[in-house]
């Protein structure tokens, strides 16, 4: 088999296994293949191993995500291995076993794949396999489930010694197709890629069937009185009310993005009598607790408790959680341990409502929630046939604060300037709003794309990368209900809102005597009143979050420039401009900064200009509509046309941190219109 064919075979197998969450979780597990390829210097055939590298994901693995290593050098490490106290040295040595340019960085599980005497090896984290691995009598249950075809390997931290252990178990059990790793997951092997995959799937499905057939009907105990899930609308409303408060608690050490989950799995667990005991035991599989922390914060009130009481109790529990986490760190840290990374919870469970998970970005927050759902499934399986018994706390600490894990964190790229910030942009389906949304996402923010045109909003959100980056929200800024719903959607998607851009608007260009009361009211309802309503709801959320925030008004040079045939539009822009000053004065005590941007006419890409405003302004100036942008440019001091991205640049400048002490400011983005100079 050619090198290309072998790599394709490995990637296809990885993709099939990684596509089904029953087989493994996101970024969990590895797959490998062994074979020969020419040495790039001598041309001689060399025994190699291709294996998923550190930080990759089986379901989306690419050739660039594979580490390529020489088997002779990997096996030579057995001769210099100094025992479990020297694990970290062995991982560092993997870099000297790379073939050619090496590909991706080798993971901690490299030894497991290299030392097992099989051409193909899979290491996976299926819920069913971990349930057996985390049961009190897991070894006995493994034998009952699989007979002699699957061996048991007691818990050992991932590393070189674990690779030696599995290799020895395989050699001692020639009939075995794989093994269950205590407290961890499963490993399977095969002579061919197809056989290895079949063995992996056989282990997973057999364990699933065993747990189903042998398991008791209510592994989490009876339902707690008063802890049943709220009806869906009430549950979502309560989650949105709690989200900013919980995000505030989870962001005490560093700002976090949130994610909300209210699946039946979560709600059923939280309505059971045993959930406090099991949650306190924490997760077990290293992949789980590295993302969820060793245990969640659990609200111990029924979902019908008054909101103020629930918020107060969450604050008490959060304070206790931080003290307990600090004590956990102190119990196990030694002089070589990395500094404590933060004591806030990554998972917050609210009975009858759902689960809030947190991370440095939306994907991390979402994946943390997915991992805790995996943990719930593991607990259910273990409790169904035995008793859930995760690995010792000291072992969890050894992995959580492993210098190798710390080194992996240090290799991560620096966060972008707007990372962990959630923005809501009105009128973001086109023109200036669309450009602002694109710039904010490019700088690391998550964005709620709000627009009256639902199709445009959806298209922009899709352009921005989908739900881990942006969500689309149909919103009419004249509707208080739709505005409230928009902030609810943002809270459920990302945990809250930190940055709001009041951009939605229309333009009615008529002489005074032709401007009707309806024209006036419509112009002011959308822009002056709409901006006020959006800012009011934003202030509520930002106050509850206690993380500060930014409110930006896209006003206009017309807020200070007097031109003909523009009474309704210019007056409402002046209204918006003064809202900036008023709100800056009022909201400063909450750390909320309010600023404005005054563009000149932005023609290109503008829904307003395309909707008739351009034709009206062109008629006022006696020019062709297609020349309007050039006309505006020529009347400026710099002779430059103002484009949507120029306004987006100003939004970024105001919100990215360098102007942290600026509020109540209006920035002209007009290429220099002397009559609009601020005085």
C-alpha positions as CSV (number, residue, x, y, z in Angstrom):
1,X,0.0,0.0,0.0
2,X,1.3,3.4,-0.9
3,X,1.9,6.1,1.7
4,X,-0.9,8.2,0.2
5,X,-3.3,5.3,0.3
6,X,-2.4,4.4,3.9
7,X,-2.9,8.0,5.1
8,X,-6.3,8.2,3.3
9,X,-7.4,4.9,4.9
10,X,-6.4,6.3,8.3
11,X,-8.2,9.6,7.8
12,X,-11.3,7.9,6.5
13,X,-11.4,5.6,9.6
14,X,-10.9,8.6,11.9
15,X,-13.7,10.6,10.2
16,X,-16.2,7.7,10.5
17,X,-15.3,7.1,14.2
18,X,-15.2,10.8,15.1
19,X,-18.5,11.6,13.3
20,X,-20.6,9.6,15.9
21,X,-20.6,11.1,19.4
22,X,-21.3,7.6,20.8
23,X,-17.8,6.7,19.8
24,X,-15.8,9.6,21.2
25,X,-16.1,13.2,22.1
26,X,-14.8,16.2,20.3
27,X,-11.0,16.2,20.1
28,X,-11.0,13.0,22.2
29,X,-9.1,9.9,21.3
30,X,-6.6,9.0,18.6
31,X,-6.2,6.7,15.7
32,X,-2.9,5.4,14.1
33,X,-1.5,3.3,11.3
34,X,1.9,1.8,10.8
35,X,3.7,1.2,7.6
36,X,6.8,2.0,5.6
37,X,7.9,5.0,3.5
38,X,11.2,6.2,2.0
39,X,13.6,8.1,4.2
40,X,13.8,11.6,2.8
41,X,17.6,11.5,2.9
42,X,18.6,8.0,2.1
43,X,15.6,6.8,0.2
44,X,15.6,3.6,2.2
45,X,12.2,2.2,3.4
46,X,11.6,3.2,7.0
47,X,9.1,1.8,9.5
48,X,6.8,4.7,10.4
49,X,3.7,5.4,12.4
50,X,1.1,8.0,11.5
51,X,-1.0,9.1,14.4
52,X,-3.4,12.0,15.3
53,X,-1.4,14.8,16.7
54,X,-1.9,16.8,19.9
55,X,-5.0,18.9,20.0
56,X,-6.6,17.4,16.8
57,X,-10.1,16.0,16.4
58,X,-10.8,12.6,14.8
59,X,-14.0,13.8,13.0
60,X,-12.2,16.6,11.2
61,X,-8.7,15.3,11.1
62,X,-6.5,16.2,8.1
63,X,-3.1,15.0,6.9
64,X,-1.6,18.1,8.4
65,X,-3.0,17.0,11.8
66,X,-1.0,13.7,11.8
67,X,2.3,13.3,13.5
68,X,4.7,11.1,11.6
69,X,7.3,9.2,13.7
70,X,10.0,6.5,13.2
71,X,9.1,3.3,15.0
72,X,12.7,2.3,15.6
73,X,13.4,5.4,17.5
74,X,10.1,5.2,19.4
75,X,11.0,1.6,20.5
76,X,14.5,2.7,21.4
77,X,13.0,4.9,24.1
78,X,12.2,1.8,26.1
79,X,15.9,1.4,26.7
80,X,16.2,4.9,28.2
81,X,12.9,5.1,30.0
82,X,13.6,5.8,33.7
83,X,10.1,5.0,35.1
84,X,6.9,6.9,35.8
85,X,8.8,9.8,37.4
86,X,10.3,10.6,34.0
87,X,7.2,10.6,31.9
88,X,7.6,14.2,30.8
89,X,11.1,13.5,29.5
90,X,9.7,10.8,27.3
91,X,7.1,13.2,25.8
92,X,9.9,15.7,25.0
93,X,11.8,12.8,23.4
94,X,9.0,12.2,20.9
95,X,10.2,15.3,18.9
96,X,13.4,13.4,18.2
97,X,11.5,10.5,16.8
98,X,9.8,12.5,14.1
99,X,10.2,11.5,10.5
100,X,11.0,14.2,7.9
101,X,9.3,17.4,8.9
102,X,7.3,15.5,11.4
103,X,3.8,16.9,10.8
104,X,1.7,17.8,13.9
105,X,3.1,17.8,17.4
106,X,3.0,14.3,18.9
107,X,0.3,13.8,21.6
108,X,0.8,12.3,25.1
109,X,-0.8,9.1,23.7
110,X,1.9,8.5,21.1
111,X,3.5,5.7,23.1
112,X,0.2,3.8,23.4
113,X,0.0,3.5,19.6
114,X,3.7,2.9,19.0
115,X,4.4,0.2,21.6
116,X,1.2,-1.9,21.0
117,X,2.2,-4.6,18.5
118,X,-0.5,-4.0,16.0
119,X,-0.5,-2.2,12.6
120,X,-3.6,-0.2,13.5
121,X,-4.7,1.2,16.9
122,X,-7.7,3.2,18.0
123,X,-8.0,4.9,21.4
124,X,-11.5,6.3,22.1
125,X,-13.6,7.8,24.8
126,X,-17.1,6.4,24.3
127,X,-19.6,7.0,27.1
128,X,-20.4,3.2,27.4
129,X,-16.7,2.3,27.7
130,X,-16.0,5.0,30.3
131,X,-19.0,3.8,32.3
132,X,-17.4,0.4,32.7
133,X,-14.0,2.1,33.3
134,X,-15.5,4.3,36.1
135,X,-17.6,1.6,37.9
136,X,-16.4,0.4,41.3
137,X,-16.1,-3.1,40.0
138,X,-15.1,-2.1,36.5
139,X,-12.6,-5.0,36.0
140,X,-15.3,-7.6,36.9
141,X,-17.9,-5.9,34.7
142,X,-15.5,-5.8,31.8
143,X,-14.9,-9.6,32.0
144,X,-18.7,-10.2,32.2
145,X,-19.3,-7.9,29.3
146,X,-16.6,-9.1,26.9
147,X,-15.2,-12.4,28.3
148,X,-11.6,-12.9,27.3
149,X,-11.8,-10.7,24.2
150,X,-11.2,-7.5,26.0
151,X,-8.7,-7.0,28.8
152,X,-8.6,-4.6,31.8
153,X,-5.9,-2.0,32.4
154,X,-6.0,-0.3,35.8
155,X,-5.9,3.5,35.9
156,X,-2.7,5.1,35.0
157,X,-2.1,8.6,33.9
158,X,-1.6,8.8,30.1
159,X,2.0,8.5,29.0
160,X,4.8,6.2,28.2
161,X,4.1,3.8,31.1
162,X,0.5,3.4,30.0
163,X,1.8,2.5,26.5
164,X,4.0,-0.2,28.1
165,X,1.1,-1.5,30.2
166,X,-1.2,-1.8,27.2
167,X,1.5,-3.5,25.1
168,X,2.1,-6.0,27.9
169,X,-1.6,-6.7,28.3
170,X,-2.0,-7.3,24.6
171,X,0.9,-9.7,24.6
172,X,-0.5,-11.6,27.6
173,X,-4.0,-11.8,26.0
174,X,-3.5,-13.0,22.5
175,X,-7.3,-13.4,21.9
176,X,-8.0,-9.8,23.0
177,X,-9.1,-7.2,20.5
178,X,-8.7,-4.3,22.9
179,X,-8.8,-3.2,26.5
180,X,-10.8,-1.0,28.8
181,X,-8.6,1.6,30.5
182,X,-9.7,2.2,34.1
183,X,-11.1,5.7,34.7
184,X,-10.3,6.6,31.1
185,X,-11.7,4.9,27.9
186,X,-10.9,2.1,25.5
187,X,-8.2,1.0,23.2
188,X,-8.7,-1.4,20.3
189,X,-6.3,-2.8,17.6
190,X,-6.3,-4.8,14.4
191,X,-4.2,-6.2,11.6
192,X,-6.0,-4.0,9.1
193,X,-7.7,-0.6,9.3
194,X,-11.2,-2.3,8.8
195,X,-10.5,-4.8,11.5
196,X,-9.4,-2.2,14.0
197,X,-12.5,-0.1,13.3
198,X,-14.7,-3.2,13.6
199,X,-13.1,-4.0,16.9
200,X,-13.6,-0.5,18.2
201,X,-17.2,-0.4,17.3
202,X,-17.8,-3.9,18.6
203,X,-16.5,-2.9,22.0
204,X,-18.6,0.3,22.1
205,X,-21.8,-1.3,21.0
206,X,-21.3,-4.4,23.2
207,X,-20.8,-2.2,26.2
208,X,-23.9,-0.2,25.3
209,X,-26.0,-3.3,25.1
210,X,-24.6,-4.6,28.3
211,X,-25.5,-1.5,30.2
212,X,-29.0,-1.4,28.7
213,X,-29.7,-5.1,29.4
214,X,-28.1,-5.3,32.9
215,X,-28.9,-1.8,34.1
216,X,-31.5,-0.9,36.6
217,X,-34.4,1.3,35.4
218,X,-33.7,4.5,37.4
219,X,-29.9,4.8,37.9
220,X,-30.2,8.4,39.2
221,X,-32.9,7.5,41.8
222,X,-36.3,8.9,42.1
223,X,-37.5,12.3,40.9
224,X,-37.1,15.1,43.4
225,X,-40.3,16.8,44.3
226,X,-40.4,20.3,42.9
227,X,-37.4,19.8,40.6
228,X,-39.2,18.9,37.4
229,X,-38.2,20.9,34.4
230,X,-40.1,24.1,33.8
231,X,-42.2,24.2,30.6
232,X,-40.0,25.2,27.6
233,X,-41.0,28.9,27.3
234,X,-40.7,29.5,31.1
235,X,-37.4,27.5,31.2
236,X,-35.9,29.6,28.4
237,X,-37.1,32.9,30.0
238,X,-35.6,31.8,33.4
239,X,-32.3,30.8,31.7
240,X,-32.1,34.2,30.0
241,X,-32.7,36.0,33.3
242,X,-30.0,34.0,35.0
243,X,-27.5,33.9,32.2
244,X,-25.9,37.4,32.8
245,X,-25.6,36.8,36.5
246,X,-24.1,33.4,36.1
247,X,-21.7,34.6,33.4
248,X,-20.6,37.3,35.8
249,X,-19.8,34.7,38.4
250,X,-17.9,32.5,35.9
251,X,-15.9,35.5,34.8
252,X,-14.4,36.7,38.0
253,X,-10.9,35.5,37.1
254,X,-11.1,36.2,33.4
255,X,-14.0,37.0,31.0
256,X,-15.8,33.9,29.6
257,X,-18.3,33.1,26.8
258,X,-21.3,31.1,27.8
259,X,-23.4,28.3,26.3
260,X,-26.8,27.0,27.5
261,X,-28.0,23.4,27.3
262,X,-31.4,22.1,28.3
263,X,-31.5,18.7,26.7
264,X,-33.5,15.9,28.3
265,X,-30.3,14.3,29.4
266,X,-29.4,17.3,31.5
267,X,-32.9,18.0,32.8
268,X,-33.5,14.4,33.8
269,X,-30.2,14.3,35.7
270,X,-31.0,17.5,37.6
271,X,-34.5,16.3,38.6
272,X,-33.2,13.2,40.3
273,X,-32.4,12.5,44.0
274,X,-28.9,11.4,43.3
275,X,-27.7,14.4,41.2
276,X,-26.1,16.3,44.2
277,X,-24.0,13.2,45.2
278,X,-22.9,12.4,41.7
279,X,-22.1,16.0,40.7
280,X,-20.0,16.4,43.8
281,X,-17.9,13.3,42.8
282,X,-16.9,15.1,39.6
283,X,-16.0,13.8,36.2
284,X,-13.4,11.1,35.6
285,X,-12.1,10.8,32.1
286,X,-9.2,13.3,31.7
287,X,-10.7,14.7,28.5
288,X,-13.8,15.5,30.6
289,X,-12.4,17.3,33.6
290,X,-9.8,19.2,31.7
291,X,-12.7,21.0,30.0
292,X,-15.3,20.9,32.8
293,X,-13.1,21.3,35.9
294,X,-13.2,18.4,38.4
295,X,-16.8,19.3,39.4
296,X,-19.6,21.7,38.6
297,X,-21.4,24.3,40.6
298,X,-24.9,23.1,41.4
299,X,-27.7,25.4,42.4
300,X,-29.6,23.7,45.3
301,X,-33.0,25.4,44.8
302,X,-36.0,24.3,42.9
303,X,-36.7,26.1,39.6
304,X,-39.7,27.9,41.0
305,X,-37.6,29.7,43.6
306,X,-37.9,33.5,43.3
307,X,-35.3,34.9,40.9
308,X,-33.7,37.2,43.5
309,X,-33.4,34.2,45.9
310,X,-31.8,32.1,43.1
311,X,-29.3,34.8,42.2
312,X,-28.4,35.4,45.9
313,X,-27.9,31.6,46.4
314,X,-25.7,31.3,43.3
315,X,-23.5,34.0,44.7
316,X,-23.1,32.2,48.0
317,X,-22.4,28.9,46.2
318,X,-19.9,30.6,43.9
319,X,-18.0,32.0,46.9
320,X,-17.9,28.6,48.4
321,X,-16.9,27.0,45.1
322,X,-13.9,29.3,44.8
323,X,-12.8,28.6,48.4
324,X,-13.1,24.8,47.8
325,X,-11.2,25.0,44.5
326,X,-8.4,27.0,46.1
327,X,-8.2,24.4,48.9
328,X,-8.1,21.6,46.3
329,X,-5.1,23.4,44.6
330,X,-3.4,23.9,48.0
331,X,-3.8,20.3,49.0
332,X,-2.1,18.9,45.9
333,X,0.2,21.6,44.5
334,X,4.0,21.4,45.0
335,X,6.8,23.9,44.2
336,X,6.9,22.7,40.6
337,X,3.2,23.0,40.0
338,X,1.9,25.7,37.6
339,X,0.1,28.6,39.2
340,X,-3.6,28.2,39.9
341,X,-5.4,29.1,36.6
342,X,-8.6,30.3,38.2
343,X,-11.2,29.2,40.7
344,X,-14.4,29.9,38.8
345,X,-16.6,27.0,37.6
346,X,-16.8,25.9,34.0
347,X,-20.1,24.2,34.5
348,X,-23.1,25.6,36.4
349,X,-26.1,23.4,36.8
350,X,-29.6,24.8,37.5
351,X,-32.3,22.2,38.3
352,X,-35.4,22.5,36.1
353,X,-33.6,25.0,33.8
354,X,-30.5,23.4,32.4
355,X,-26.7,23.8,32.2
356,X,-24.5,26.8,31.6
357,X,-21.0,26.1,30.4
358,X,-18.2,28.5,29.9
359,X,-14.9,28.9,28.0
360,X,-12.5,31.3,26.3
361,X,-14.7,31.2,23.1
362,X,-18.0,29.9,22.0
363,X,-16.6,26.6,20.8
364,X,-14.8,25.9,24.0
365,X,-17.9,26.8,26.0
366,X,-20.1,24.5,23.9
367,X,-17.6,21.6,24.0
368,X,-17.4,21.9,27.8
369,X,-21.1,21.4,27.9
370,X,-21.0,18.5,25.5
371,X,-18.3,16.9,27.7
372,X,-20.5,17.3,30.8
373,X,-23.3,15.6,29.0
374,X,-20.8,12.8,28.3
375,X,-20.1,12.7,32.0
376,X,-23.8,12.4,32.8
377,X,-24.1,9.5,30.4
378,X,-21.0,7.9,32.1
379,X,-22.6,8.3,35.5
380,X,-25.8,6.8,34.3
381,X,-24.1,3.8,32.9
382,X,-21.9,3.2,35.9
383,X,-24.8,3.6,38.4
384,X,-27.0,1.4,36.3
385,X,-24.8,-1.7,36.8
386,X,-22.6,-0.7,39.8
387,X,-21.5,2.5,41.6
388,X,-19.9,5.4,39.9
389,X,-16.3,5.7,41.2
390,X,-14.1,8.4,39.4
391,X,-10.4,8.5,39.8
392,X,-8.9,10.1,43.0
393,X,-8.8,13.8,43.4
394,X,-5.0,13.7,43.6
395,X,-4.9,12.0,40.2
396,X,-7.2,14.6,38.7
397,X,-4.9,17.4,40.0
398,X,-1.8,15.7,38.5
399,X,-3.4,15.9,35.1
400,X,-5.1,19.3,35.4
401,X,-1.8,20.9,36.5
402,X,0.5,18.6,34.6
403,X,3.4,20.7,33.2
404,X,2.7,19.2,29.8
405,X,-0.9,20.5,29.9
406,X,0.5,23.9,31.0
407,X,3.0,23.8,28.1
408,X,0.1,23.0,25.7
409,X,-1.8,26.1,27.0
410,X,1.2,28.3,26.7
411,X,1.5,27.3,23.0
412,X,-2.0,28.6,22.2
413,X,-2.0,31.8,20.2
414,X,-2.6,35.0,22.0
415,X,-6.3,35.9,22.1
416,X,-7.6,38.4,19.7
417,X,-8.5,41.9,21.0
418,X,-12.2,41.2,21.3
419,X,-12.1,37.6,22.4
420,X,-14.7,36.8,25.1
421,X,-16.8,39.8,24.1
422,X,-20.4,39.3,22.8
423,X,-21.8,42.0,20.5
424,X,-25.3,42.7,19.3
425,X,-25.4,44.9,16.1
426,X,-28.7,46.3,14.8
427,X,-29.2,46.7,11.1
428,X,-26.4,44.2,10.6
429,X,-27.9,42.6,7.5
430,X,-26.3,45.0,5.1
431,X,-24.1,48.0,4.7
432,X,-22.4,49.6,7.8
433,X,-23.9,47.0,10.2
434,X,-22.7,44.1,8.1
435,X,-19.2,45.6,7.9
436,X,-19.2,46.1,11.7
437,X,-20.3,42.5,12.3
438,X,-17.5,41.2,10.1
439,X,-14.9,43.3,11.8
440,X,-16.0,42.3,15.3
441,X,-15.9,38.6,14.5
442,X,-12.5,39.0,12.8
443,X,-11.2,40.5,16.0
444,X,-12.5,37.6,18.2
445,X,-16.0,38.7,19.2
446,X,-19.2,36.6,19.0
447,X,-22.0,38.6,17.3
448,X,-25.8,38.6,17.3
449,X,-26.7,39.8,13.8
450,X,-30.0,41.7,14.3
451,X,-31.9,43.0,11.3
452,X,-35.5,43.5,10.2
453,X,-34.7,41.4,7.2
454,X,-34.4,37.9,8.6
455,X,-32.9,36.5,5.3
456,X,-30.2,39.1,5.3
457,X,-29.4,38.5,8.9
458,X,-29.2,34.7,8.4
459,X,-26.9,35.2,5.3
460,X,-24.5,37.4,7.3
461,X,-24.4,35.1,10.3
462,X,-23.6,32.2,7.9
463,X,-20.8,34.3,6.3
464,X,-19.3,34.9,9.7
465,X,-18.9,31.2,10.5
466,X,-22.2,30.0,11.9
467,X,-23.4,29.6,15.5
468,X,-19.9,29.4,17.2
469,X,-19.3,32.9,15.8
470,X,-22.6,34.5,15.0
471,X,-26.4,34.0,15.3
472,X,-29.1,35.7,13.2
473,X,-31.9,37.5,15.1
474,X,-34.9,39.0,13.2
475,X,-35.6,42.2,15.0
476,X,-37.7,45.3,14.6
477,X,-36.2,48.1,16.7
478,X,-39.6,49.7,17.2
479,X,-40.9,46.5,19.0
480,X,-40.0,46.3,22.7
481,X,-40.9,42.6,22.6
482,X,-38.6,41.8,19.7
483,X,-35.8,43.7,21.4
484,X,-36.2,41.7,24.6
485,X,-36.4,38.5,22.6
486,X,-33.1,39.5,20.8
487,X,-31.2,40.0,24.0
488,X,-32.7,36.7,25.3
489,X,-31.4,34.9,22.2
490,X,-28.0,36.4,22.7
491,X,-28.0,35.4,26.4
492,X,-28.9,31.8,25.6
493,X,-26.3,31.6,22.7
494,X,-23.4,33.4,24.4
495,X,-24.2,34.1,28.0
496,X,-25.0,37.8,27.7
497,X,-24.0,40.9,25.8
498,X,-21.0,43.2,26.2
499,X,-21.1,45.4,23.1
500,X,-24.1,46.9,21.4
501,X,-24.0,48.9,18.2
502,X,-27.1,51.0,17.5
503,X,-26.9,51.1,13.7
504,X,-30.5,50.3,12.4
505,X,-32.1,53.2,10.6
506,X,-33.9,54.6,7.6
507,X,-33.6,58.0,5.9
508,X,-36.4,60.2,4.7
509,X,-35.1,63.1,2.6
510,X,-37.8,65.7,2.0
511,X,-38.2,69.5,2.2
512,X,-39.9,70.7,5.4
513,X,-43.2,71.4,3.7
514,X,-43.3,68.0,2.1
515,X,-42.4,66.1,5.4
516,X,-45.5,64.6,6.9
517,X,-46.1,63.9,10.5
518,X,-46.0,60.2,9.6
519,X,-42.6,60.7,8.0
520,X,-41.4,62.4,11.2
521,X,-42.8,59.7,13.5
522,X,-41.5,56.8,11.4
523,X,-38.0,58.3,11.3
524,X,-38.0,59.0,15.0
525,X,-39.6,55.6,16.0
526,X,-36.9,53.6,14.2
527,X,-33.8,55.7,15.1
528,X,-34.4,57.9,18.2
529,X,-36.9,55.6,19.9
530,X,-35.4,52.4,18.6
531,X,-31.9,53.4,19.8
532,X,-33.3,54.3,23.2
533,X,-35.1,50.9,23.5
534,X,-32.1,48.9,22.5
535,X,-29.8,50.8,24.8
536,X,-32.2,50.4,27.7
537,X,-32.2,46.6,27.3
538,X,-28.5,46.5,26.8
539,X,-28.0,48.5,30.0
540,X,-30.1,46.0,31.9
541,X,-28.0,43.0,30.8
542,X,-24.7,44.8,31.2
543,X,-25.7,45.9,34.7
544,X,-26.6,42.3,35.7
545,X,-23.3,41.0,34.2
546,X,-21.2,43.5,36.2
547,X,-18.6,43.2,33.5
548,X,-18.8,46.7,32.1
549,X,-19.7,47.1,28.4
550,X,-19.8,49.4,25.3
551,X,-22.8,51.0,23.6
552,X,-22.0,52.6,20.3
553,X,-24.3,54.8,18.3
554,X,-23.8,55.1,14.6
555,X,-25.1,58.7,14.3
556,X,-24.1,60.9,11.4
557,X,-22.3,64.2,10.5
558,X,-25.9,65.4,10.0
559,X,-26.2,65.4,13.8
560,X,-24.3,68.7,13.7
561,X,-24.3,69.6,10.0
562,X,-27.3,71.6,8.7
563,X,-28.3,70.7,5.1
564,X,-31.4,71.2,3.0
565,X,-34.4,68.8,2.6
566,X,-33.4,66.6,5.6
567,X,-35.3,67.8,8.6
568,X,-36.6,64.4,9.9
569,X,-33.4,62.5,9.4
570,X,-31.0,65.1,10.8
571,X,-33.2,65.9,13.8
572,X,-33.3,62.2,14.8
573,X,-29.5,62.0,14.4
574,X,-29.2,64.9,16.7
575,X,-31.4,63.1,19.1
576,X,-29.2,60.0,19.0
577,X,-26.1,62.1,19.4
578,X,-27.4,63.6,22.7
579,X,-28.5,60.1,23.9
580,X,-24.8,59.2,23.7
581,X,-23.9,62.0,26.1
582,X,-26.9,61.4,28.4
583,X,-26.2,57.6,28.7
584,X,-22.5,58.1,29.1
585,X,-23.3,60.3,32.1
586,X,-25.8,57.8,33.6
587,X,-24.1,54.4,32.9
588,X,-20.6,55.2,33.8
589,X,-21.1,53.9,37.4
590,X,-21.6,50.4,35.9
591,X,-18.5,50.6,33.8
592,X,-20.6,51.0,30.6
593,X,-19.0,53.3,28.1
594,X,-21.3,55.1,25.5
595,X,-19.8,56.6,22.4
596,X,-20.9,57.7,18.9
597,X,-19.5,57.6,15.4
598,X,-20.5,60.3,12.9
599,X,-20.0,59.1,9.3
600,X,-20.6,61.1,6.2
601,X,-22.9,59.5,3.6
602,X,-21.9,55.8,3.1
603,X,-23.3,54.9,-0.3
604,X,-21.6,51.6,-1.2
605,X,-23.4,48.6,0.2
606,X,-26.0,50.7,2.0
607,X,-29.5,49.4,2.2
608,X,-30.7,52.9,3.1
609,X,-29.2,54.5,-0.1
610,X,-30.4,51.6,-2.2
611,X,-33.9,51.9,-0.8
612,X,-34.5,55.4,-2.2
613,X,-32.5,57.7,0.0
614,X,-29.7,57.8,-2.6
615,X,-32.1,58.9,-5.4
616,X,-33.5,61.6,-3.1
617,X,-30.1,63.0,-2.1
618,X,-28.9,62.9,-5.7
619,X,-31.9,64.9,-6.8
620,X,-31.2,67.4,-4.0
621,X,-27.7,67.9,-5.3
622,X,-28.6,67.8,-9.0
623,X,-26.4,64.8,-9.8
624,X,-26.8,61.2,-11.1
625,X,-27.3,58.7,-8.3
626,X,-24.4,56.5,-9.4
627,X,-22.1,59.6,-8.8
628,X,-23.3,60.2,-5.3
629,X,-20.4,58.5,-3.5
630,X,-17.8,60.5,-5.6
631,X,-19.8,63.7,-5.0
632,X,-19.6,63.2,-1.2
633,X,-15.9,62.4,-1.5
634,X,-15.2,65.6,-3.4
635,X,-16.8,67.8,-0.8
636,X,-14.5,66.5,2.0
637,X,-11.1,67.8,3.0
638,X,-9.4,64.4,2.2
639,X,-11.4,63.8,-1.1
640,X,-12.0,60.3,-0.1
641,X,-15.3,58.3,-0.1
642,X,-16.4,56.8,3.2
643,X,-17.0,53.1,3.1
644,X,-18.7,50.7,5.5
645,X,-15.4,49.3,6.7
646,X,-14.2,52.7,7.7
647,X,-17.1,53.0,10.2
648,X,-16.3,49.4,11.3
649,X,-12.7,50.5,12.0
650,X,-14.0,53.2,14.3
651,X,-16.2,50.8,16.2
652,X,-13.1,48.5,16.7
653,X,-11.0,51.5,17.9
654,X,-13.6,52.4,20.5
655,X,-14.1,48.9,21.9
656,X,-10.8,47.1,21.6
657,X,-9.2,48.4,24.8
658,X,-6.9,51.2,23.8
659,X,-9.6,53.8,24.5
660,X,-10.7,52.2,27.8
661,X,-11.1,55.6,29.5
662,X,-13.1,57.2,26.8
663,X,-16.9,57.7,27.0
664,X,-19.3,60.3,25.7
665,X,-17.2,60.9,22.6
666,X,-18.3,61.3,19.0
667,X,-15.7,60.3,16.4
668,X,-16.2,61.8,12.9
669,X,-15.6,59.3,10.0
670,X,-16.4,61.7,7.2
671,X,-13.0,62.3,5.4
672,X,-13.2,65.8,6.8
673,X,-16.4,67.9,6.5
674,X,-15.5,71.2,8.0
675,X,-19.1,72.2,8.6
676,X,-19.5,69.0,10.8
677,X,-16.5,69.7,13.0
678,X,-17.4,69.1,16.6
679,X,-17.3,72.2,18.8
